[in-house]
Amino acid sequence: MSTPVYLTLEEVVRRYRNQVSEGTLRNWRSHRIGPSFIKIGKAVLYPLEEGAD
């Protein structure tokens, strides 16, 4: 079983080639839509497997 890989907020924005802004991702999180994420302290991380689509 492999260790899951997570992306930071900035990495997700780059992965989507700036088509989705940090603000949009924050808004989606508050409305519980968009890519899944986890919070560890203040850090928000997105699983790579789901963020790749």
mmCIF file as Biopython writes it, N, C-alpha, C and O atoms, coordinates in Angstrom:
data_model
#
loop_
_atom_site.group_PDB
_atom_site.id
_atom_site.type_symbol
_atom_site.label_atom_id
_atom_site.label_alt_id
_atom_site.label_comp_id
_atom_site.label_asym_id
_atom_site.label_entity_id
_atom_site.label_seq_id
_atom_site.pdbx_PDB_ins_code
_atom_site.Cartn_x
_atom_site.Cartn_y
_atom_site.Cartn_z
_atom_site.occupancy
_atom_site.B_iso_or_equiv
_atom_site.auth_seq_id
_atom_site.auth_asym_id
_atom_site.pdbx_PDB_model_num
ATOM 1   N N  . MET A ? 1  ? 0.851   -1.184 0.000   1.0 0.0 1  A 1 
ATOM 2   C CA . MET A ? 1  ? 0.000   0.000  0.000   1.0 0.0 1  A 1 
ATOM 3   C C  . MET A ? 1  ? 0.890   1.238  0.000   1.0 0.0 1  A 1 
ATOM 4   O O  . MET A ? 1  ? 1.799   1.354  0.822   1.0 0.0 1  A 1 
ATOM 5   N N  . SER A ? 2  ? 0.630   2.150  -0.911  1.0 0.0 2  A 1 
ATOM 6   C CA . SER A ? 2  ? 1.473   3.334  -1.022  1.0 0.0 2  A 1 
ATOM 7   C C  . SER A ? 2  ? 0.967   4.464  -0.132  1.0 0.0 2  A 1 
ATOM 8   O O  . SER A ? 2  ? -0.207  4.516  0.233   1.0 0.0 2  A 1 
ATOM 9   N N  . THR A ? 3  ? 1.872   5.355  0.202   1.0 0.0 3  A 1 
ATOM 10  C CA . THR A ? 3  ? 1.532   6.519  1.010   1.0 0.0 3  A 1 
ATOM 11  C C  . THR A ? 3  ? 0.824   7.546  0.134   1.0 0.0 3  A 1 
ATOM 12  O O  . THR A ? 3  ? 1.315   7.856  -0.952  1.0 0.0 3  A 1 
ATOM 13  N N  . PRO A ? 4  ? -0.316  8.083  0.572   1.0 0.0 4  A 1 
ATOM 14  C CA . PRO A ? 4  ? -1.014  9.081  -0.245  1.0 0.0 4  A 1 
ATOM 15  C C  . PRO A ? 4  ? -0.179  10.348 -0.401  1.0 0.0 4  A 1 
ATOM 16  O O  . PRO A ? 4  ? 0.555   10.742 0.506   1.0 0.0 4  A 1 
ATOM 17  N N  . VAL A ? 5  ? -0.304  10.971 -1.562  1.0 0.0 5  A 1 
ATOM 18  C CA . VAL A ? 5  ? 0.406   12.205 -1.865  1.0 0.0 5  A 1 
ATOM 19  C C  . VAL A ? 5  ? -0.613  13.332 -1.882  1.0 0.0 5  A 1 
ATOM 20  O O  . VAL A ? 5  ? -1.703  13.190 -2.437  1.0 0.0 5  A 1 
ATOM 21  N N  . TYR A ? 6  ? -0.252  14.449 -1.273  1.0 0.0 6  A 1 
ATOM 22  C CA . TYR A ? 6  ? -1.159  15.596 -1.189  1.0 0.0 6  A 1 
ATOM 23  C C  . TYR A ? 6  ? -0.544  16.822 -1.840  1.0 0.0 6  A 1 
ATOM 24  O O  . TYR A ? 6  ? 0.675   16.991 -1.849  1.0 0.0 6  A 1 
ATOM 25  N N  . LEU A ? 7  ? -1.405  17.678 -2.386  1.0 0.0 7  A 1 
ATOM 26  C CA . LEU A ? 7  ? -0.992  18.945 -2.975  1.0 0.0 7  A 1 
ATOM 27  C C  . LEU A ? 7  ? -1.425  20.088 -2.075  1.0 0.0 7  A 1 
ATOM 28  O O  . LEU A ? 7  ? -2.463  20.018 -1.418  1.0 0.0 7  A 1 
ATOM 29  N N  . THR A ? 8  ? -0.616  21.144 -2.051  1.0 0.0 8  A 1 
ATOM 30  C CA . THR A ? 8  ? -0.994  22.360 -1.331  1.0 0.0 8  A 1 
ATOM 31  C C  . THR A ? 8  ? -1.963  23.164 -2.195  1.0 0.0 8  A 1 
ATOM 32  O O  . THR A ? 8  ? -2.179  22.841 -3.364  1.0 0.0 8  A 1 
ATOM 33  N N  . LEU A ? 9  ? -2.530  24.189 -1.625  1.0 0.0 9  A 1 
ATOM 34  C CA . LEU A ? 9  ? -3.440  25.073 -2.350  1.0 0.0 9  A 1 
ATOM 35  C C  . LEU A ? 9  ? -2.764  25.653 -3.594  1.0 0.0 9  A 1 
ATOM 36  O O  . LEU A ? 9  ? -3.352  25.666 -4.675  1.0 0.0 9  A 1 
ATOM 37  N N  . GLU A ? 10 ? -1.535  26.130 -3.438  1.0 0.0 10 A 1 
ATOM 38  C CA . GLU A ? 10 ? -0.804  26.724 -4.554  1.0 0.0 10 A 1 
ATOM 39  C C  . GLU A ? 10 ? -0.521  25.704 -5.650  1.0 0.0 10 A 1 
ATOM 40  O O  . GLU A ? 10 ? -0.571  26.032 -6.836  1.0 0.0 10 A 1 
ATOM 41  N N  . GLU A ? 11 ? -0.224  24.464 -5.257  1.0 0.0 11 A 1 
ATOM 42  C CA . GLU A ? 11 ? 0.047   23.416 -6.239  1.0 0.0 11 A 1 
ATOM 43  C C  . GLU A ? 11 ? -1.209  23.052 -7.029  1.0 0.0 11 A 1 
ATOM 44  O O  . GLU A ? 11 ? -1.126  22.754 -8.221  1.0 0.0 11 A 1 
ATOM 45  N N  . VAL A ? 12 ? -2.361  23.074 -6.379  1.0 0.0 12 A 1 
ATOM 46  C CA . VAL A ? 12 ? -3.622  22.789 -7.070  1.0 0.0 12 A 1 
ATOM 47  C C  . VAL A ? 12 ? -3.904  23.888 -8.091  1.0 0.0 12 A 1 
ATOM 48  O O  . VAL A ? 12 ? -4.320  23.595 -9.212  1.0 0.0 12 A 1 
ATOM 49  N N  . VAL A ? 13 ? -3.684  25.142 -7.721  1.0 0.0 13 A 1 
ATOM 50  C CA . VAL A ? 13 ? -3.890  26.256 -8.650  1.0 0.0 13 A 1 
ATOM 51  C C  . VAL A ? 13 ? -2.989  26.079 -9.872  1.0 0.0 13 A 1 
ATOM 52  O O  . VAL A ? 13 ? -3.443  26.249 -11.003 1.0 0.0 13 A 1 
ATOM 53  N N  . ARG A ? 14 ? -1.710  25.736 -9.653  1.0 0.0 14 A 1 
ATOM 54  C CA . ARG A ? 14 ? -0.787  25.512 -10.777 1.0 0.0 14 A 1 
ATOM 55  C C  . ARG A ? 14 ? -1.224  24.319 -11.620 1.0 0.0 14 A 1 
ATOM 56  O O  . ARG A ? 14 ? -1.133  24.354 -12.847 1.0 0.0 14 A 1 
ATOM 57  N N  . ARG A ? 15 ? -1.698  23.265 -10.963 1.0 0.0 15 A 1 
ATOM 58  C CA . ARG A ? 15 ? -2.120  22.062 -11.680 1.0 0.0 15 A 1 
ATOM 59  C C  . ARG A ? 15 ? -3.290  22.366 -12.613 1.0 0.0 15 A 1 
ATOM 60  O O  . ARG A ? 15 ? -3.377  21.803 -13.705 1.0 0.0 15 A 1 
ATOM 61  N N  . TYR A ? 16 ? -4.177  23.242 -12.192 1.0 0.0 16 A 1 
ATOM 62  C CA . TYR A ? 16 ? -5.303  23.657 -13.027 1.0 0.0 16 A 1 
ATOM 63  C C  . TYR A ? 16 ? -4.939  24.825 -13.945 1.0 0.0 16 A 1 
ATOM 64  O O  . TYR A ? 16 ? -5.815  25.449 -14.544 1.0 0.0 16 A 1 
ATOM 65  N N  . ARG A ? 17 ? -3.633  25.116 -14.049 1.0 0.0 17 A 1 
ATOM 66  C CA . ARG A ? 17 ? -3.095  26.157 -14.934 1.0 0.0 17 A 1 
ATOM 67  C C  . ARG A ? 17 ? -3.767  27.508 -14.728 1.0 0.0 17 A 1 
ATOM 68  O O  . ARG A ? 17 ? -4.082  28.213 -15.686 1.0 0.0 17 A 1 
ATOM 69  N N  . ASN A ? 18 ? -3.978  27.854 -13.474 1.0 0.0 18 A 1 
ATOM 70  C CA . ASN A ? 18 ? -4.565  29.130 -13.066 1.0 0.0 18 A 1 
ATOM 71  C C  . ASN A ? 18 ? -5.985  29.348 -13.594 1.0 0.0 18 A 1 
ATOM 72  O O  . ASN A ? 18 ? -6.462  30.482 -13.636 1.0 0.0 18 A 1 
ATOM 73  N N  . GLN A ? 19 ? -6.660  28.270 -13.997 1.0 0.0 19 A 1 
ATOM 74  C CA . GLN A ? 19 ? -8.061  28.380 -14.392 1.0 0.0 19 A 1 
ATOM 75  C C  . GLN A ? 19 ? -8.960  28.478 -13.164 1.0 0.0 19 A 1 
ATOM 76  O O  . GLN A ? 19 ? -10.093 28.953 -13.251 1.0 0.0 19 A 1 
ATOM 77  N N  . VAL A ? 20 ? -8.445  28.024 -12.017 1.0 0.0 20 A 1 
ATOM 78  C CA . VAL A ? 20 ? -9.162  28.092 -10.745 1.0 0.0 20 A 1 
ATOM 79  C C  . VAL A ? 20 ? -8.272  28.848 -9.772  1.0 0.0 20 A 1 
ATOM 80  O O  . VAL A ? 20 ? -7.115  28.476 -9.577  1.0 0.0 20 A 1 
ATOM 81  N N  . SER A ? 21 ? -8.792  29.898 -9.161  1.0 0.0 21 A 1 
ATOM 82  C CA . SER A ? 21 ? -7.985  30.718 -8.254  1.0 0.0 21 A 1 
ATOM 83  C C  . SER A ? 21 ? -8.030  30.156 -6.830  1.0 0.0 21 A 1 
ATOM 84  O O  . SER A ? 21 ? -8.865  29.315 -6.499  1.0 0.0 21 A 1 
ATOM 85  N N  . GLU A ? 22 ? -7.109  30.647 -6.003  1.0 0.0 22 A 1 
ATOM 86  C CA . GLU A ? 22 ? -7.109  30.268 -4.584  1.0 0.0 22 A 1 
ATOM 87  C C  . GLU A ? 22 ? -8.434  30.656 -3.940  1.0 0.0 22 A 1 
ATOM 88  O O  . GLU A ? 22 ? -8.982  29.902 -3.137  1.0 0.0 22 A 1 
ATOM 89  N N  . GLY A ? 23 ? -8.944  31.824 -4.290  1.0 0.0 23 A 1 
ATOM 90  C CA . GLY A ? 23 ? -10.214 32.288 -3.740  1.0 0.0 23 A 1 
ATOM 91  C C  . GLY A ? 23 ? -11.369 31.372 -4.105  1.0 0.0 23 A 1 
ATOM 92  O O  . GLY A ? 23 ? -12.242 31.104 -3.279  1.0 0.0 23 A 1 
ATOM 93  N N  . THR A ? 24 ? -11.375 30.891 -5.344  1.0 0.0 24 A 1 
ATOM 94  C CA . THR A ? 24 ? -12.423 29.963 -5.773  1.0 0.0 24 A 1 
ATOM 95  C C  . THR A ? 24 ? -12.349 28.676 -4.966  1.0 0.0 24 A 1 
ATOM 96  O O  . THR A ? 24 ? -13.373 28.161 -4.517  1.0 0.0 24 A 1 
ATOM 97  N N  . LEU A ? 25 ? -11.134 28.152 -4.780  1.0 0.0 25 A 1 
ATOM 98  C CA . LEU A ? 25 ? -10.983 26.926 -3.996  1.0 0.0 25 A 1 
ATOM 99  C C  . LEU A ? 25 ? -11.442 27.140 -2.551  1.0 0.0 25 A 1 
ATOM 100 O O  . LEU A ? 25 ? -12.069 26.258 -1.964  1.0 0.0 25 A 1 
ATOM 101 N N  . ARG A ? 26 ? -11.136 28.297 -1.982  1.0 0.0 26 A 1 
ATOM 102 C CA . ARG A ? 26 ? -11.602 28.602 -0.609  1.0 0.0 26 A 1 
ATOM 103 C C  . ARG A ? 26 ? -13.127 28.657 -0.558  1.0 0.0 26 A 1 
ATOM 104 O O  . ARG A ? 26 ? -13.748 28.135 0.368   1.0 0.0 26 A 1 
ATOM 105 N N  . ASN A ? 27 ? -13.714 29.289 -1.555  1.0 0.0 27 A 1 
ATOM 106 C CA . ASN A ? 27 ? -15.169 29.395 -1.625  1.0 0.0 27 A 1 
ATOM 107 C C  . ASN A ? 27 ? -15.792 28.009 -1.760  1.0 0.0 27 A 1 
ATOM 108 O O  . ASN A ? 27 ? -16.772 27.702 -1.082  1.0 0.0 27 A 1 
ATOM 109 N N  . TRP A ? 28 ? -15.236 27.180 -2.623  1.0 0.0 28 A 1 
ATOM 110 C CA . TRP A ? 28 ? -15.747 25.828 -2.800  1.0 0.0 28 A 1 
ATOM 111 C C  . TRP A ? 28 ? -15.673 25.045 -1.492  1.0 0.0 28 A 1 
ATOM 112 O O  . TRP A ? 28 ? -16.609 24.326 -1.143  1.0 0.0 28 A 1 
ATOM 113 N N  . ARG A ? 29 ? -14.547 25.184 -0.760  1.0 0.0 29 A 1 
ATOM 114 C CA . ARG A ? 29 ? -14.418 24.477 0.523   1.0 0.0 29 A 1 
ATOM 115 C C  . ARG A ? 29 ? -15.515 24.901 1.487   1.0 0.0 29 A 1 
ATOM 116 O O  . ARG A ? 29 ? -16.093 24.064 2.180   1.0 0.0 29 A 1 
ATOM 117 N N  . SER A ? 30 ? -15.806 26.202 1.535   1.0 0.0 30 A 1 
ATOM 118 C CA . SER A ? 30 ? -16.820 26.693 2.475   1.0 0.0 30 A 1 
ATOM 119 C C  . SER A ? 30 ? -18.217 26.190 2.115   1.0 0.0 30 A 1 
ATOM 120 O O  . SER A ? 30 ? -19.081 26.064 2.983   1.0 0.0 30 A 1 
ATOM 121 N N  . HIS A ? 31 ? -18.435 25.901 0.819   1.0 0.0 31 A 1 
ATOM 122 C CA . HIS A ? 31 ? -19.728 25.385 0.365   1.0 0.0 31 A 1 
ATOM 123 C C  . HIS A ? 31 ? -19.721 23.867 0.218   1.0 0.0 31 A 1 
ATOM 124 O O  . HIS A ? 31 ? -20.700 23.273 -0.232  1.0 0.0 31 A 1 
ATOM 125 N N  . ARG A ? 32 ? -18.605 23.247 0.603   1.0 0.0 32 A 1 
ATOM 126 C CA . ARG A ? 32 ? -18.459 21.787 0.539   1.0 0.0 32 A 1 
ATOM 127 C C  . ARG A ? 32 ? -18.632 21.245 -0.876  1.0 0.0 32 A 1 
ATOM 128 O O  . ARG A ? 32 ? -19.249 20.197 -1.070  1.0 0.0 32 A 1 
ATOM 129 N N  . ILE A ? 33 ? -18.086 21.960 -1.869  1.0 0.0 33 A 1 
ATOM 130 C CA . ILE A ? 33 ? -18.077 21.483 -3.254  1.0 0.0 33 A 1 
ATOM 131 C C  . ILE A ? 33 ? -16.634 21.503 -3.748  1.0 0.0 33 A 1 
ATOM 132 O O  . ILE A ? 33 ? -15.740 21.964 -3.038  1.0 0.0 33 A 1 
ATOM 133 N N  . GLY A ? 34 ? -16.405 21.006 -4.957  1.0 0.0 34 A 1 
ATOM 134 C CA . GLY A ? 34 ? -15.061 20.999 -5.516  1.0 0.0 34 A 1 
ATOM 135 C C  . GLY A ? 34 ? -14.269 19.782 -5.062  1.0 0.0 34 A 1 
ATOM 136 O O  . GLY A ? 34 ? -14.836 18.824 -4.536  1.0 0.0 34 A 1 
ATOM 137 N N  . PRO A ? 35 ? -12.948 19.824 -5.269  1.0 0.0 35 A 1 
ATOM 138 C CA . PRO A ? 35 ? -12.122 18.661 -4.923  1.0 0.0 35 A 1 
ATOM 139 C C  . PRO A ? 35 ? -12.097 18.413 -3.421  1.0 0.0 35 A 1 
ATOM 140 O O  . PRO A ? 35 ? -12.207 19.342 -2.621  1.0 0.0 35 A 1 
ATOM 141 N N  . SER A ? 36 ? -11.949 17.138 -3.051  1.0 0.0 36 A 1 
ATOM 142 C CA . SER A ? 36 ? -11.878 16.810 -1.631  1.0 0.0 36 A 1 
ATOM 143 C C  . SER A ? 36 ? -10.583 17.348 -1.043  1.0 0.0 36 A 1 
ATOM 144 O O  . SER A ? 36 ? -9.613  17.575 -1.767  1.0 0.0 36 A 1 
ATOM 145 N N  . PHE A ? 37 ? -10.568 17.551 0.265   1.0 0.0 37 A 1 
ATOM 146 C CA . PHE A ? 37 ? -9.401  18.116 0.937   1.0 0.0 37 A 1 
ATOM 147 C C  . PHE A ? 37 ? -9.382  17.647 2.373   1.0 0.0 37 A 1 
ATOM 148 O O  . PHE A ? 37 ? -10.382 17.154 2.896   1.0 0.0 37 A 1 
ATOM 149 N N  . ILE A ? 38 ? -8.235  17.805 3.001   1.0 0.0 38 A 1 
ATOM 150 C CA . ILE A ? 38 ? -8.120  17.583 4.432   1.0 0.0 38 A 1 
ATOM 151 C C  . ILE A ? 38 ? -7.434  18.798 5.035   1.0 0.0 38 A 1 
ATOM 152 O O  . ILE A ? 38 ? -6.680  19.496 4.356   1.0 0.0 38 A 1 
ATOM 153 N N  . LYS A ? 39 ? -7.697  19.045 6.309   1.0 0.0 39 A 1 
ATOM 154 C CA . LYS A ? 39 ? -7.022  20.127 7.025   1.0 0.0 39 A 1 
ATOM 155 C C  . LYS A ? 39 ? -6.189  19.521 8.127   1.0 0.0 39 A 1 
ATOM 156 O O  . LYS A ? 39 ? -6.664  18.691 8.902   1.0 0.0 39 A 1 
ATOM 157 N N  . ILE A ? 40 ? -4.945  19.943 8.189   1.0 0.0 40 A 1 
ATOM 158 C CA . ILE A ? 40 ? -4.051  19.556 9.274   1.0 0.0 40 A 1 
ATOM 159 C C  . ILE A ? 40 ? -3.569  20.864 9.883   1.0 0.0 40 A 1 
ATOM 160 O O  . ILE A ? 40 ? -2.711  21.546 9.322   1.0 0.0 40 A 1 
ATOM 161 N N  . GLY A ? 41 ? -4.130  21.205 11.032  1.0 0.0 41 A 1 
ATOM 162 C CA . GLY A ? 41 ? -3.867  22.521 11.602  1.0 0.0 41 A 1 
ATOM 163 C C  . GLY A ? 41 ? -4.462  23.564 10.671  1.0 0.0 41 A 1 
ATOM 164 O O  . GLY A ? 41 ? -5.652  23.516 10.360  1.0 0.0 41 A 1 
ATOM 165 N N  . LYS A ? 42 ? -3.641  24.502 10.228  1.0 0.0 42 A 1 
ATOM 166 C CA . LYS A ? 42 ? -4.098  25.522 9.280   1.0 0.0 42 A 1 
ATOM 167 C C  . LYS A ? 42 ? -3.838  25.126 7.834   1.0 0.0 42 A 1 
ATOM 168 O O  . LYS A ? 42 ? -4.308  25.793 6.913   1.0 0.0 42 A 1 
ATOM 169 N N  . ALA A ? 43 ? -3.090  24.041 7.630   1.0 0.0 43 A 1 
ATOM 170 C CA . ALA A ? 43 ? -2.750  23.594 6.272   1.0 0.0 43 A 1 
ATOM 171 C C  . ALA A ? 43 ? -3.937  22.884 5.631   1.0 0.0 43 A 1 
ATOM 172 O O  . ALA A ? 43 ? -4.571  22.025 6.245   1.0 0.0 43 A 1 
ATOM 173 N N  . VAL A ? 44 ? -4.226  23.258 4.391   1.0 0.0 44 A 1 
ATOM 174 C CA . VAL A ? 44 ? -5.259  22.595 3.600   1.0 0.0 44 A 1 
ATOM 175 C C  . VAL A ? 44 ? -4.532  21.805 2.524   1.0 0.0 44 A 1 
ATOM 176 O O  . VAL A ? 44 ? -3.723  22.354 1.776   1.0 0.0 44 A 1 
ATOM 177 N N  . LEU A ? 45 ? -4.825  20.511 2.453   1.0 0.0 45 A 1 
ATOM 178 C CA . LEU A ? 45 ? -4.155  19.638 1.497   1.0 0.0 45 A 1 
ATOM 179 C C  . LEU A ? 45 ? -5.182  18.895 0.654   1.0 0.0 45 A 1 
ATOM 180 O O  . LEU A ? 45 ? -6.240  18.495 1.140   1.0 0.0 45 A 1 
ATOM 181 N N  . TYR A ? 46 ? -4.848  18.722 -0.614  1.0 0.0 46 A 1 
ATOM 182 C CA . TYR A ? 46 ? -5.730  18.050 -1.563  1.0 0.0 46 A 1 
ATOM 183 C C  . TYR A ? 46 ? -5.081  16.747 -2.009  1.0 0.0 46 A 1 
ATOM 184 O O  . TYR A ? 46 ? -3.918  16.760 -2.412  1.0 0.0 46 A 1 
ATOM 185 N N  . PRO A ? 47 ? -5.800  15.608 -1.951  1.0 0.0 47 A 1 
ATOM 186 C CA . PRO A ? 47 ? -5.217  14.350 -2.417  1.0 0.0 47 A 1 
ATOM 187 C C  . PRO A ? 47 ? -4.869  14.440 -3.898  1.0 0.0 47 A 1 
ATOM 188 O O  . PRO A ? 47 ? -5.678  14.906 -4.700  1.0 0.0 47 A 1 
ATOM 189 N N  . LEU A ? 48 ? -3.678  14.000 -4.260  1.0 0.0 48 A 1 
ATOM 190 C CA . LEU A ? 48 ? -3.217  14.075 -5.648  1.0 0.0 48 A 1 
ATOM 191 C C  . LEU A ? 48 ? -4.101  13.255 -6.561  1.0 0.0 48 A 1 
ATOM 192 O O  . LEU A ? 48 ? -4.422  13.708 -7.660  1.0 0.0 48 A 1 
ATOM 193 N N  . GLU A ? 49 ? -4.503  12.074 -6.154  1.0 0.0 49 A 1 
ATOM 194 C CA . GLU A ? 49 ? -5.307  11.199 -7.013  1.0 0.0 49 A 1 
ATOM 195 C C  . GLU A ? 49 ? -6.613  11.846 -7.438  1.0 0.0 49 A 1 
ATOM 196 O O  . GLU A ? 49 ? -7.035  11.679 -8.582  1.0 0.0 49 A 1 
ATOM 197 N N  . GLU A ? 50 ? -7.260  12.576 -6.550  1.0 0.0 50 A 1 
ATOM 198 C CA . GLU A ? 50 ? -8.529  13.229 -6.898  1.0 0.0 50 A 1 
ATOM 199 C C  . GLU A ? 50 ? -8.302  14.560 -7.582  1.0 0.0 50 A 1 
ATOM 200 O O  . GLU A ? 50 ? -9.103  14.956 -8.428  1.0 0.0 50 A 1 
ATOM 201 N N  . GLY A ? 51 ? -7.215  15.274 -7.235  1.0 0.0 51 A 1 
ATOM 202 C CA . GLY A ? 51 ? -6.933  16.576 -7.827  1.0 0.0 51 A 1 
ATOM 203 C C  . GLY A ? 51 ? -6.428  16.497 -9.249  1.0 0.0 51 A 1 
ATOM 204 O O  . GLY A ? 51 ? -6.360  17.517 -9.935  1.0 0.0 51 A 1 
ATOM 205 N N  . ALA A ? 52 ? -6.068  15.300 -9.712  1.0 0.0 52 A 1 
ATOM 206 C CA . ALA A ? 52 ? -5.500  15.142 -11.042 1.0 0.0 52 A 1 
ATOM 207 C C  . ALA A ? 52 ? -6.572  15.163 -12.132 1.0 0.0 52 A 1 
ATOM 208 O O  . ALA A ? 52 ? -6.237  15.365 -13.300 1.0 0.0 52 A 1 
ATOM 209 N N  . ASP A ? 53 ? -7.826  14.963 -11.799 1.0 0.0 53 A 1 
ATOM 210 C CA . ASP A ? 53 ? -8.873  14.904 -12.807 1.0 0.0 53 A 1 
ATOM 211 C C  . ASP A ? 53 ? -9.321  16.259 -13.266 1.0 0.0 53 A 1 
ATOM 212 O O  . ASP A ? 53 ? -10.203 16.362 -14.119 1.0 0.0 53 A 1 
#
